[in-house]
Amino acid sequence: MNSGLPDLYTPPAMSKASAKNNSNVIAVNRRARHDYHIEDRFEAGMALEGWEVKALRAGKCNISEAYVLLKHGEAWLLGARMEPLPEASTHINPDPVRTRKLLLHTSELAKLIRQTQQASYTCVPLQLYWSKKGLAKCEIGLAKGKQKHDKRATEKERAWNRERERLLKQNRR
């Protein structure tokens, strides 16, 4: 059994919560998945100022009340709150909820504009994260609003899945 090598500690498998903390996710809009059926997803870059990047690195961002506005062939992120750090430079006046430009390919913009105008879809920000190159990205979802009965059905299904997992766990013991 003992091969002369010291026993190495093997950490337990990571839970979903700890795996999420180790990822590059900055902020998640959980409300969007509750209020909308997400049909399609797009990755957009963001035009940010220096103090905003520092705030994102510190995790001082909230996108729960944010939305995407498509205007004049461009996409804009409105309502995203990025709190400036107290160490921010004194010669600038940071606005935590300023409108930020989203950077998308023209074909993606055309598809978003077409779907929102013709098929009554909505564009919502789903999450902010760091790309592999270290750039801040925003995941945009093309979504349709859920009715009240859809929300109840989703909640019922989620509760049943929790109960089923609990029962399966008890049966394994």
C-alpha positions in Angstrom: 0.0 0.0 0.0 2.7 2.5 1.0 5.1 2.9 -1.9 7.5 5.1 0.0 6.0 8.3 -1.4 4.1 10.7 0.9 0.3 10.6 0.8 -1.0 13.5 -1.2 -4.2 15.2 -0.3 -6.8 14.8 -3.0 -9.3 17.7 -2.8 -13.0 16.8 -3.1 -14.8 17.5 -6.3 -15.8 21.2 -6.6 -19.4 22.2 -6.0 -21.2 24.4 -8.5 -20.8 27.4 -6.2 -17.1 27.1 -5.8 -16.6 26.4 -9.5 -18.5 29.5 -10.3 -16.2 31.6 -8.0 -13.2 30.3 -9.9 -14.5 31.2 -13.3 -14.1 34.5 -15.1 -17.7 35.6 -14.5 -18.0 39.2 -13.2 -21.7 39.6 -12.9 -24.8 37.5 -13.7 -28.3 38.7 -14.5 -30.4 36.0 -12.8 -33.6 38.0 -13.3 -33.3 37.8 -17.0 -33.6 34.0 -17.0 -36.6 34.3 -14.7 -38.4 36.9 -16.7 -37.5 35.8 -20.3 -37.2 32.7 -22.5 -33.6 33.1 -23.9 -33.7 32.1 -27.6 -30.2 33.1 -28.8 -27.0 34.4 -27.3 -24.3 36.8 -28.5 -20.9 37.8 -27.2 -20.3 41.6 -27.3 -17.3 43.6 -26.3 -17.7 46.8 -24.3 -16.2 50.2 -24.7 -15.0 51.0 -21.1 -13.1 53.7 -19.4 -10.1 52.9 -17.1 -11.9 53.3 -13.8 -14.7 50.9 -15.1 -12.2 48.2 -15.8 -10.8 48.6 -12.3 -14.3 48.4 -10.8 -15.0 45.2 -12.8 -11.8 43.6 -11.6 -12.9 44.4 -8.0 -16.3 42.9 -8.7 -18.2 46.2 -8.2 -20.8 45.6 -10.9 -24.5 45.0 -11.1 -26.5 44.2 -14.2 -29.8 43.1 -12.7 -31.6 46.2 -13.9 -29.7 46.6 -17.2 -31.0 46.3 -20.7 -29.7 46.6 -24.2 -30.9 49.4 -26.5 -30.5 49.1 -30.3 -30.4 52.6 -31.8 -29.0 53.9 -35.1 -27.4 50.6 -36.0 -25.5 50.4 -32.7 -26.0 48.5 -29.4 -25.9 50.3 -26.1 -25.9 48.9 -22.5 -28.1 51.0 -20.3 -28.7 50.7 -16.5 -25.5 48.6 -15.7 -24.1 49.9 -12.4 -20.3 50.0 -12.0 -19.4 51.5 -8.7 -16.1 53.5 -8.9 -13.4 52.6 -6.5 -12.5 55.1 -3.8 -8.9 55.1 -5.2 -10.2 56.4 -8.6 -8.4 59.4 -9.9 -9.6 62.8 -8.7 -9.5 64.5 -12.0 -12.4 62.5 -13.5 -16.0 62.5 -12.5 -17.2 58.8 -12.8 -20.8 58.1 -13.6 -21.7 54.7 -12.3 -24.7 54.2 -14.6 -23.5 55.7 -17.8 -24.5 54.3 -21.2 -21.8 52.0 -22.5 -21.4 51.0 -26.2 -21.5 47.3 -27.0 -19.2 46.1 -29.8 -20.8 43.5 -32.1 -20.2 42.4 -35.7 -22.5 44.0 -38.3 -24.2 40.7 -39.1 -25.0 40.2 -35.4 -26.3 43.7 -35.1 -28.5 43.3 -38.2 -29.9 40.0 -36.8 -30.6 41.7 -33.4 -32.3 44.7 -35.0 -34.4 42.5 -37.3 -35.6 40.2 -34.5 -36.4 43.0 -32.1 -38.4 45.0 -34.7 -40.2 42.2 -36.5 -40.5 39.3 -34.1 -41.0 41.3 -30.8 -37.9 40.0 -29.1 -36.0 41.8 -26.4 -32.2 42.1 -25.9 -31.1 41.6 -22.3 -27.6 41.3 -20.8 -27.1 37.9 -19.3 -23.7 38.1 -17.8 -20.4 40.0 -17.8 -17.2 38.0 -17.9 -13.5 38.1 -18.8 -12.5 36.6 -22.1 -9.4 34.4 -22.4 -7.5 37.5 -23.7 -8.4 39.5 -20.6 -11.1 41.6 -22.2 -14.4 42.4 -20.6 -17.3 40.8 -22.5 -21.1 41.0 -22.2 -23.3 38.0 -23.1 -26.5 39.3 -24.7 -29.6 37.2 -24.9 -32.3 37.5 -27.6 -35.3 36.8 -25.5 -39.1 36.7 -25.4 -40.9 37.7 -22.2 -42.5 35.0 -20.0 -46.1 35.1 -19.0 -47.0 34.6 -15.3 -48.0 30.9 -15.9 -44.7 30.3 -17.6 -42.8 31.6 -14.5 -44.9 29.4 -12.3 -44.3 26.3 -14.4 -40.5 27.0 -14.4 -40.6 27.3 -10.6 -42.6 24.1 -10.3 -40.1 22.2 -12.5 -37.2 23.6 -10.5 -38.8 22.5 -7.2 -39.6 19.0 -8.6 -35.9 18.6 -9.8 -34.7 19.5 -6.3 -37.1 17.0 -4.7 -36.2 14.3 -7.2 -32.4 14.8 -6.5 -33.1 14.6 -2.8 -35.1 11.4 -3.2 -32.4 9.8 -5.4 -29.7 10.8 -2.9 -31.7 9.1 -0.1 -32.2 5.9 -2.2 -28.4 5.7 -2.8 -27.6 5.6 0.9 
